[in-house]
Amino acid sequence: MKTTRRTIMRTGMAAAGAAAAPGILTAQTRPPASRTIRAVMHGDIPTYDPIWTTANMSAYHGAMVYDQLFGVDDKLQPKPQMVSKYGVSDDQLTWTFELRDGLKFSDGSSVTAADAAASIRRWAVRSGTGQLMLQRLKDISTKDDKTFVVSLKERFPLLLDGFSSPSTPVLFVMRKKEAETDPMQKIDTIIGSGPFVMNQAETRAGSQYIYDKNPNYNPRNEPPSASAGGKVVKVDRVIFQNMPDSQTAVAALQAGEIDFYEIPPIDLLDQIQTDRNINLINLADLGTVGYIGLNWLHPPFDNKLLRQSLLYIVNQEEMMKPTFVDRKWYAACGGWMTCGSPMENDANTGWFKGGPNLAKAGELMKAGGYDGRPVVVLQATNIPYMMNAATVFAQQLRAAGYNVQLAPMDWANVVQRRANKGAPDQGGWNVFFTSSGGLSNANPYMIGGMATTGDKGWFGWPSDAKNEELRTKWINAPTLAERQAVGRELQENAWDIVPHMYYGQWRQPAAHRKNVTGWLKVPEAIPLWNVSKT
């Protein structure tokens, strides 16, 4: 099959429609174009619950309607956001936090310490960092309406890193009522604590999502810096607008019908750059890492030898080239953690340095007893880099002797199906594709995909005690040099057990109209606060 960057982008309405919730705003006067930003993001919103899923579009939605206890500044350091002050005991086992004055939800009710405590508990179940915290947690209690206490059984130096992490799932503060929902069940009410409020009366799931300035939001009185500082909204409305295909989106950007396009096609960047009314901007310094999820629950990849065979089959160059075209935009990477980050190393990368080796793959397939059963590969057809990577990977697997069944669907349905633990022939899967920010993938605790905690873990549900021991050792390492040494141990083990794989690393510039300014670099999110339009 010939792959091309100009692919039709089909919107998925079923899952998003099912997530629709009671309206918060009723119909109102429509703001003028000069006070409205229209943005085309990389996909549809599969669910309005940013804790239930790690899908970035749900996190984008979450960053609009919810706030965080802590944010990160432009140096990626944790800074108080909803918290006014905090302290830790001398033994570092008791952390006390006090909320800022004037914090309200979009329904006008006050944000309390009980809301924060419940939000932390729900987030922790789904977050890789949160799960590590729970292992050390004694209790989360409230002293009064504004003060809560986190009591630990043992030190956890990364507590504030977890609270401020921009990696999905993000610790967004919800009302206690919603936050007490089982983390494995989606919430269906959107009453947020953030700078925008979702206008559900005018939102059309699968087509456009409308966010209005939240009149109840009280920003910090500080300059903005990434997700820290004052989240001052300078427009009246933001619209996430789905577009039918990439050329239509580029034409709309050039015509001024939209103001921002998150992933303009690489092969159209030269055309875009000739337009004096458009700027390109890189919002993620470490770029994006392509992630290949492997299902450990069912054959064939419940077998370590068959997972190892994939190391000798994957060709990252072939998987990225159809989408990113020019090597100035992408690179192959054999690291377990992001190339270009402090954790990059070359431990146990002989398979990568030697390139694809189908003979070696065949030996491992034979030793692992591959019996020709189908390998079900989920393919997101409305996100080109995922669609193209899945197409090429399927070809590579077939060349090695695997029986592959591509399962094409939109991204919203991939998100739904990858949560299914059933057998592949009963609605489950063997392989799926996604991506993560380079910052997140540079740390073994920041994203759930680095965990190997079995049924309690991320999609694929890998289980390995040694990886968990090494992640704990990494967390407790007091210096960067010691963490780097543990990082080598982590990678040595990871490429032996192969919890998941990667299909490369790339930098994807966004495009925006020049009259829309104030963009902030926030890893894993597209911030619309501080953005103004003239």
Secondary structure, 3 states (H helix, E strand, C coil): CCCCCCCECCCCCHHHHHCCCCCCCCCCCCCCHHHEEEEECCCCCCCCCCCCCCCHHHHHHHHHHCCECEEECCCCCEEECCEEEEEECCCCCEEEEEECCCCECCCCCECCHHHHHHHHHHHHHHCHHHHHHHHHEEEEEECCCCEEEEEECCCCCCHHHHHHCCCCCCCECCCHHHHCCCCCCCCCCCCCCCCEEECCCCCECCCEEEEEECCCCCCCCCCCECCECCCCCCCCEEEEECCCEHHHHHHHHHHCCCCEECCCCHHHHHHHHCCCCEEEECCCCCCEEEEEEECCCCCCCCCHHHHHHHHCCCCHHHHHHHHHCCCCCEECCCCCCCCCCCCCCCCCCHHHHCCCCHHHHHHHHHHCCCCCCEEEEEEECCCHHHHHHHHHHHHHHHHHCCEEEEEEECHHHHHHHCCCCCCHHHCCCCEEEEEEEHHHHCCCCCCHHHCCEHHHCCCCCCECHHHHHHHHHHHHCCCHHHHHHHHHHHHHHHHHHCCEEEEEEECCCEEEECCEECCCCCCCCCCCCCCEEC
